[in-house]
Amino acid sequence: MCDYNPKDLSEPEDGDSRDDDAKNIDKRAFDEMNKQIQMVLQDMKDKFQTMSDQILLRIDDMGTRIDDLEKNISDLMIHAGLETPDK
């Protein structure tokens, strides 16, 4: 079992041996990690947006093709004499 103490992550107390340099290094490391995480999340957001846009374009294209197919089938049925033209 680990001897984890929540106090270990808290700010140092007056008698703590950590000095200002160590705190600054920790803060810079945290800031850099936070910056990297934000960049990865933004990149993922951009990729998902691009994929979403591509999917919507393909759905619109598919709808147009289906409409064209329905019109072509209707035209063929009219030419075959199976259906009368709508006017």
C-alpha contacts under 8 A as a table, 3 or more apart, distances in Angstrom:
res1	aa1	res2	aa2	distance
4	Y	8	D	7.63
5	N	8	D	5.57
6	P	9	L	5.91
6	P	10	S	7.14
7	K	10	S	5.14
12	P	15	G	7.88
12	P	16	D	5.51
12	P	18	R	6.98
13	E	16	D	5.19
18	R	22	A	6.19
18	R	23	K	7.20
19	D	22	A	5.57
19	D	23	K	6.57
20	D	23	K	5.05
20	D	24	N	6.10
21	D	24	N	5.06
21	D	25	I	6.17
22	A	25	I	5.09
22	A	26	D	6.17
23	K	26	D	5.08
23	K	27	K	6.11
24	N	27	K	5.02
24	N	28	R	6.08
25	I	28	R	5.12
25	I	29	A	6.07
26	D	29	A	5.08
26	D	30	F	6.07
27	K	30	F	5.02
27	K	31	D	6.01
28	R	31	D	4.98
28	R	32	E	6.01
29	A	32	E	5.12
29	A	33	M	6.09
30	F	33	M	5.12
30	F	34	N	6.01
31	D	34	N	5.01
31	D	35	K	6.07
32	E	35	K	5.01
32	E	36	Q	6.19
33	M	36	Q	5.09
33	M	37	I	6.16
34	N	37	I	5.12
34	N	38	Q	6.16
35	K	38	Q	5.12
35	K	39	M	6.22
36	Q	39	M	5.08
36	Q	40	V	6.26
37	I	40	V	5.13
37	I	41	L	6.13
38	Q	41	L	5.09
38	Q	42	Q	6.06
39	M	42	Q	5.11
39	M	43	D	6.09
40	V	43	D	5.04
40	V	44	M	6.17
41	L	44	M	5.06
41	L	45	K	6.12
42	Q	45	K	4.97
42	Q	46	D	6.14
43	D	46	D	5.12
43	D	47	K	6.21
44	M	47	K	5.08
44	M	48	F	6.11
45	K	48	F	5.18
45	K	49	Q	6.12
46	D	49	Q	5.07
46	D	50	T	6.17
47	K	50	T	5.06
47	K	51	M	6.14
48	F	51	M	5.04
48	F	52	S	5.98
49	Q	52	S	5.00
49	Q	53	D	6.11
50	T	53	D	5.14
50	T	54	Q	6.20
51	M	54	Q	5.07
51	M	55	I	6.14
52	S	55	I	5.12
52	S	56	L	6.23
53	D	56	L	5.18
53	D	57	L	6.21
54	Q	57	L	5.10
54	Q	58	R	6.20
55	I	58	R	5.11
55	I	59	I	6.16
56	L	59	I	5.02
56	L	60	D	6.17
57	L	60	D	5.11
57	L	61	D	6.10
58	R	61	D	4.93
58	R	62	M	6.00
59	I	62	M	5.00
59	I	63	G	6.17
60	D	63	G	5.05
60	D	64	T	6.30
61	D	64	T	5.11
61	D	65	R	6.23
62	M	65	R	5.03
62	M	66	I	6.13
63	G	66	I	5.11
63	G	67	D	6.21
64	T	67	D	5.12
64	T	68	D	6.22
65	R	68	D	5.02
65	R	69	L	6.06
66	I	69	L	4.97
66	I	70	E	6.14
67	D	70	E	5.17
67	D	71	K	6.28
68	D	71	K	5.09
68	D	72	N	6.13
69	L	72	N	5.05
69	L	73	I	6.10
70	E	73	I	5.16
70	E	74	S	6.13
71	K	74	S	5.06
71	K	75	D	6.13
72	N	75	D	5.01
72	N	76	L	6.15
73	I	76	L	5.06
73	I	77	M	6.16
74	S	77	M	5.11
74	S	78	I	6.21
74	S	83	E	7.87
75	D	78	I	5.09
75	D	79	H	6.20
76	L	79	H	5.07
76	L	80	A	6.04
77	M	80	A	5.00
77	M	81	G	6.23
77	M	82	L	5.23
77	M	83	E	5.63
78	I	81	G	5.13
78	I	82	L	5.91
78	I	83	E	4.82
78	I	84	T	5.75
78	I	85	P	6.24
79	H	82	L	7.69
80	A	83	E	7.74
81	G	84	T	7.08
